[in-house]
Amino acid sequence: MKKYLWKNRVLVVNQKSSSEDLNSQKQKFKKEERGAKERDLLLVFKEKGCEDEAQDFKFKAGEFKAHLIGKDGGIKATYNKPVELKKVFAEIDSMPMRQQQIKDGQD
C-alpha cells in the first residue's frame, strides 16, 4: 500500500469475498471509471488485508469488506457490502485534499 501513498486513494476489497460480491463491486467501479479517475481512486483486491505504518486491517475469508484509503494512507471509510461509487465519491469530495483540488481546478 505504500506505493499509493500521496498519489492515489484506494478502495481495498477483500479478495476472498464471494464471487458475486466481487463481481458486483467490479461492475460498480467500472460504471464510474471516469469519476474514479478524477479522484485518483483505484480499486485493489487483497487477500489478507494490510499491516504497515499507515493501515492495520485484516480480512476474513468469505466476508465482504472494503476500506477506502486516503492519499495520506489512513482508512477513511469501511463498507460491509459492495458500495455504489457515488457514496465513495461523496466521502472523497468531503476530504480537505480533494476540496483543495476542486478549488484549484485539478480534477
Biotite code that builds the C-alpha atoms (Angstrom):
import biotite.structure as struc

atoms = struc.array([
    struc.Atom([0.000, 0.000, 0.000], chain_id="A", res_id=1, res_name="MET", atom_name="CA", element="C"),
    struc.Atom([2.955, 2.311, 0.473], chain_id="A", res_id=2, res_name="LYS", atom_name="CA", element="C"),
    struc.Atom([3.304, 2.655, -3.292], chain_id="A", res_id=3, res_name="LYS", atom_name="CA", element="C"),
    struc.Atom([-0.015, 4.551, -3.409], chain_id="A", res_id=4, res_name="TYR", atom_name="CA", element="C"),
    struc.Atom([0.823, 6.960, -0.570], chain_id="A", res_id=5, res_name="LEU", atom_name="CA", element="C"),
    struc.Atom([0.240, 10.609, -1.566], chain_id="A", res_id=6, res_name="TRP", atom_name="CA", element="C"),
    struc.Atom([-0.547, 9.526, -5.166], chain_id="A", res_id=7, res_name="LYS", atom_name="CA", element="C"),
    struc.Atom([-3.855, 7.690, -5.043], chain_id="A", res_id=8, res_name="ASN", atom_name="CA", element="C"),
    struc.Atom([-6.897, 6.982, -2.982], chain_id="A", res_id=9, res_name="ARG", atom_name="CA", element="C"),
    struc.Atom([-7.599, 3.254, -2.877], chain_id="A", res_id=10, res_name="VAL", atom_name="CA", element="C"),
    struc.Atom([-10.717, 1.165, -2.384], chain_id="A", res_id=11, res_name="LEU", atom_name="CA", element="C"),
    struc.Atom([-9.243, -2.056, -0.973], chain_id="A", res_id=12, res_name="VAL", atom_name="CA", element="C"),
    struc.Atom([-11.592, -5.023, -1.268], chain_id="A", res_id=13, res_name="VAL", atom_name="CA", element="C"),
    struc.Atom([-11.305, -8.437, 0.345], chain_id="A", res_id=14, res_name="ASN", atom_name="CA", element="C"),
    struc.Atom([-10.304, -10.767, -2.482], chain_id="A", res_id=15, res_name="GLN", atom_name="CA", element="C"),
    struc.Atom([-11.764, -13.706, -0.544], chain_id="A", res_id=16, res_name="LYS", atom_name="CA", element="C"),
    struc.Atom([-15.307, -12.271, -0.672], chain_id="A", res_id=17, res_name="SER", atom_name="CA", element="C"),
    struc.Atom([-17.972, -14.202, -2.541], chain_id="A", res_id=18, res_name="SER", atom_name="CA", element="C"),
    struc.Atom([-17.568, -14.062, -6.298], chain_id="A", res_id=19, res_name="SER", atom_name="CA", element="C"),
    struc.Atom([-20.998, -12.409, -6.516], chain_id="A", res_id=20, res_name="GLU", atom_name="CA", element="C"),
    struc.Atom([-19.899, -9.557, -4.237], chain_id="A", res_id=21, res_name="ASP", atom_name="CA", element="C"),
    struc.Atom([-16.565, -9.180, -6.036], chain_id="A", res_id=22, res_name="LEU", atom_name="CA", element="C"),
    struc.Atom([-18.251, -9.029, -9.435], chain_id="A", res_id=23, res_name="ASN", atom_name="CA", element="C"),
    struc.Atom([-20.788, -6.537, -8.127], chain_id="A", res_id=24, res_name="SER", atom_name="CA", element="C"),
    struc.Atom([-18.038, -4.231, -6.805], chain_id="A", res_id=25, res_name="GLN", atom_name="CA", element="C"),
    struc.Atom([-16.048, -4.521, -10.045], chain_id="A", res_id=26, res_name="LYS", atom_name="CA", element="C"),
    struc.Atom([-19.139, -3.588, -12.083], chain_id="A", res_id=27, res_name="GLN", atom_name="CA", element="C"),
    struc.Atom([-19.940, -0.625, -9.845], chain_id="A", res_id=28, res_name="LYS", atom_name="CA", element="C"),
    struc.Atom([-16.372, 0.605, -10.225], chain_id="A", res_id=29, res_name="PHE", atom_name="CA", element="C"),
    struc.Atom([-16.289, 0.096, -13.983], chain_id="A", res_id=30, res_name="LYS", atom_name="CA", element="C"),
    struc.Atom([-19.542, 2.045, -14.352], chain_id="A", res_id=31, res_name="LYS", atom_name="CA", element="C"),
    struc.Atom([-17.922, 5.056, -12.645], chain_id="A", res_id=32, res_name="GLU", atom_name="CA", element="C"),
    struc.Atom([-14.366, 4.849, -14.023], chain_id="A", res_id=33, res_name="GLU", atom_name="CA", element="C"),
    struc.Atom([-14.321, 8.470, -15.116], chain_id="A", res_id=34, res_name="ARG", atom_name="CA", element="C"),
    struc.Atom([-15.283, 9.757, -11.675], chain_id="A", res_id=35, res_name="GLY", atom_name="CA", element="C"),
    struc.Atom([-12.758, 7.418, -10.073], chain_id="A", res_id=36, res_name="ALA", atom_name="CA", element="C"),
    struc.Atom([-10.000, 8.737, -12.312], chain_id="A", res_id=37, res_name="LYS", atom_name="CA", element="C"),
    struc.Atom([-10.909, 12.351, -11.453], chain_id="A", res_id=38, res_name="GLU", atom_name="CA", element="C"),
    struc.Atom([-10.495, 11.479, -7.782], chain_id="A", res_id=39, res_name="ARG", atom_name="CA", element="C"),
    struc.Atom([-7.303, 9.417, -8.225], chain_id="A", res_id=40, res_name="ASP", atom_name="CA", element="C"),
    struc.Atom([-9.233, 6.382, -6.956], chain_id="A", res_id=41, res_name="LEU", atom_name="CA", element="C"),
    struc.Atom([-8.025, 2.856, -7.632], chain_id="A", res_id=42, res_name="LEU", atom_name="CA", element="C"),
    struc.Atom([-9.716, -0.471, -6.939], chain_id="A", res_id=43, res_name="LEU", atom_name="CA", element="C"),
    struc.Atom([-7.372, -3.024, -5.359], chain_id="A", res_id=44, res_name="VAL", atom_name="CA", element="C"),
    struc.Atom([-8.149, -6.571, -4.284], chain_id="A", res_id=45, res_name="PHE", atom_name="CA", element="C"),
    struc.Atom([-6.137, -8.012, -1.404], chain_id="A", res_id=46, res_name="LYS", atom_name="CA", element="C"),
    struc.Atom([-6.385, -11.407, 0.207], chain_id="A", res_id=47, res_name="GLU", atom_name="CA", element="C"),
    struc.Atom([-5.066, -10.811, 3.707], chain_id="A", res_id=48, res_name="LYS", atom_name="CA", element="C"),
    struc.Atom([-5.631, -7.147, 4.389], chain_id="A", res_id=49, res_name="GLY", atom_name="CA", element="C"),
    struc.Atom([-2.748, -4.887, 5.254], chain_id="A", res_id=50, res_name="CYS", atom_name="CA", element="C"),
    struc.Atom([-0.291, -4.282, 8.035], chain_id="A", res_id=51, res_name="GLU", atom_name="CA", element="C"),
    struc.Atom([2.053, -1.354, 7.623], chain_id="A", res_id=52, res_name="ASP", atom_name="CA", element="C"),
    struc.Atom([2.669, 2.047, 9.140], chain_id="A", res_id=53, res_name="GLU", atom_name="CA", element="C"),
    struc.Atom([-0.487, 3.557, 7.682], chain_id="A", res_id=54, res_name="ALA", atom_name="CA", element="C"),
    struc.Atom([-3.037, 0.751, 7.953], chain_id="A", res_id=55, res_name="GLN", atom_name="CA", element="C"),
    struc.Atom([-3.736, -2.259, 10.062], chain_id="A", res_id=56, res_name="ASP", atom_name="CA", element="C"),
    struc.Atom([-6.733, -4.263, 8.920], chain_id="A", res_id=57, res_name="PHE", atom_name="CA", element="C"),
    struc.Atom([-7.472, -7.909, 8.271], chain_id="A", res_id=58, res_name="LYS", atom_name="CA", element="C"),
    struc.Atom([-9.951, -9.643, 6.006], chain_id="A", res_id=59, res_name="PHE", atom_name="CA", element="C"),
    struc.Atom([-11.915, -12.787, 6.870], chain_id="A", res_id=60, res_name="LYS", atom_name="CA", element="C"),
    struc.Atom([-12.476, -15.383, 4.172], chain_id="A", res_id=61, res_name="ALA", atom_name="CA", element="C"),
    struc.Atom([-15.943, -15.136, 2.634], chain_id="A", res_id=62, res_name="GLY", atom_name="CA", element="C"),
    struc.Atom([-16.763, -11.790, 4.276], chain_id="A", res_id=63, res_name="GLU", atom_name="CA", element="C"),
    struc.Atom([-17.177, -8.753, 2.046], chain_id="A", res_id=64, res_name="PHE", atom_name="CA", element="C"),
    struc.Atom([-15.217, -5.818, 3.352], chain_id="A", res_id=65, res_name="LYS", atom_name="CA", element="C"),
    struc.Atom([-13.887, -2.755, 1.568], chain_id="A", res_id=66, res_name="ALA", atom_name="CA", element="C"),
    struc.Atom([-11.813, 0.060, 3.003], chain_id="A", res_id=67, res_name="HIS", atom_name="CA", element="C"),
    struc.Atom([-11.440, 3.499, 1.471], chain_id="A", res_id=68, res_name="LEU", atom_name="CA", element="C"),
    struc.Atom([-7.829, 4.576, 1.988], chain_id="A", res_id=69, res_name="ILE", atom_name="CA", element="C"),
    struc.Atom([-6.962, 8.241, 1.586], chain_id="A", res_id=70, res_name="GLY", atom_name="CA", element="C"),
    struc.Atom([-3.838, 9.610, -0.053], chain_id="A", res_id=71, res_name="LYS", atom_name="CA", element="C"),
    struc.Atom([-2.376, 10.009, 3.440], chain_id="A", res_id=72, res_name="ASP", atom_name="CA", element="C"),
    struc.Atom([-2.728, 6.260, 3.987], chain_id="A", res_id=73, res_name="GLY", atom_name="CA", element="C"),
    struc.Atom([-5.494, 6.488, 6.572], chain_id="A", res_id=74, res_name="GLY", atom_name="CA", element="C"),
    struc.Atom([-8.694, 4.459, 6.499], chain_id="A", res_id=75, res_name="ILE", atom_name="CA", element="C"),
    struc.Atom([-11.459, 6.937, 5.645], chain_id="A", res_id=76, res_name="LYS", atom_name="CA", element="C"),
    struc.Atom([-14.436, 4.573, 5.444], chain_id="A", res_id=77, res_name="ALA", atom_name="CA", element="C"),
    struc.Atom([-15.297, 0.889, 5.696], chain_id="A", res_id=78, res_name="THR", atom_name="CA", element="C"),
    struc.Atom([-18.067, -0.818, 3.752], chain_id="A", res_id=79, res_name="TYR", atom_name="CA", element="C"),
    struc.Atom([-19.615, -4.211, 4.563], chain_id="A", res_id=80, res_name="ASN", atom_name="CA", element="C"),
    struc.Atom([-21.289, -4.722, 1.200], chain_id="A", res_id=81, res_name="LYS", atom_name="CA", element="C"),
    struc.Atom([-20.481, -3.708, -2.384], chain_id="A", res_id=82, res_name="PRO", atom_name="CA", element="C"),
    struc.Atom([-20.691, 0.072, -2.390], chain_id="A", res_id=83, res_name="VAL", atom_name="CA", element="C"),
    struc.Atom([-22.014, 2.464, -5.006], chain_id="A", res_id=84, res_name="GLU", atom_name="CA", element="C"),
    struc.Atom([-19.184, 4.704, -6.123], chain_id="A", res_id=85, res_name="LEU", atom_name="CA", element="C"),
    struc.Atom([-21.328, 7.821, -5.738], chain_id="A", res_id=86, res_name="LYS", atom_name="CA", element="C"),
    struc.Atom([-21.233, 7.160, -1.987], chain_id="A", res_id=87, res_name="LYS", atom_name="CA", element="C"),
    struc.Atom([-17.446, 6.769, -2.105], chain_id="A", res_id=88, res_name="VAL", atom_name="CA", element="C"),
    struc.Atom([-17.164, 9.924, -4.228], chain_id="A", res_id=89, res_name="PHE", atom_name="CA", element="C"),
    struc.Atom([-19.180, 11.874, -1.661], chain_id="A", res_id=90, res_name="ALA", atom_name="CA", element="C"),
    struc.Atom([-16.784, 10.711, 1.056], chain_id="A", res_id=91, res_name="GLU", atom_name="CA", element="C"),
    struc.Atom([-13.760, 11.666, -1.055], chain_id="A", res_id=92, res_name="ILE", atom_name="CA", element="C"),
    struc.Atom([-15.232, 15.024, -2.085], chain_id="A", res_id=93, res_name="ASP", atom_name="CA", element="C"),
    struc.Atom([-15.601, 15.970, 1.583], chain_id="A", res_id=94, res_name="SER", atom_name="CA", element="C"),
    struc.Atom([-11.872, 15.431, 2.233], chain_id="A", res_id=95, res_name="MET", atom_name="CA", element="C"),
    struc.Atom([-9.712, 18.557, 2.605], chain_id="A", res_id=96, res_name="PRO", atom_name="CA", element="C"),
    struc.Atom([-7.196, 17.469, -0.031], chain_id="A", res_id=97, res_name="MET", atom_name="CA", element="C"),
    struc.Atom([-9.996, 16.875, -2.555], chain_id="A", res_id=98, res_name="ARG", atom_name="CA", element="C"),
    struc.Atom([-11.613, 20.208, -1.671], chain_id="A", res_id=99, res_name="GLN", atom_name="CA", element="C"),
    struc.Atom([-8.309, 21.891, -2.486], chain_id="A", res_id=100, res_name="GLN", atom_name="CA", element="C"),
    struc.Atom([-8.077, 20.009, -5.807], chain_id="A", res_id=101, res_name="GLN", atom_name="CA", element="C"),
    struc.Atom([-11.560, 21.172, -6.738], chain_id="A", res_id=102, res_name="ILE", atom_name="CA", element="C"),
    struc.Atom([-10.731, 24.750, -5.724], chain_id="A", res_id=103, res_name="LYS", atom_name="CA", element="C"),
    struc.Atom([-7.528, 24.670, -7.774], chain_id="A", res_id=104, res_name="ASP", atom_name="CA", element="C"),
    struc.Atom([-9.367, 23.144, -10.755], chain_id="A", res_id=105, res_name="GLY", atom_name="CA", element="C"),
    struc.Atom([-7.244, 19.994, -10.725], chain_id="A", res_id=106, res_name="GLN", atom_name="CA", element="C"),
    struc.Atom([-9.975, 17.404, -11.125], chain_id="A", res_id=107, res_name="ASP", atom_name="CA", element="C"),
])
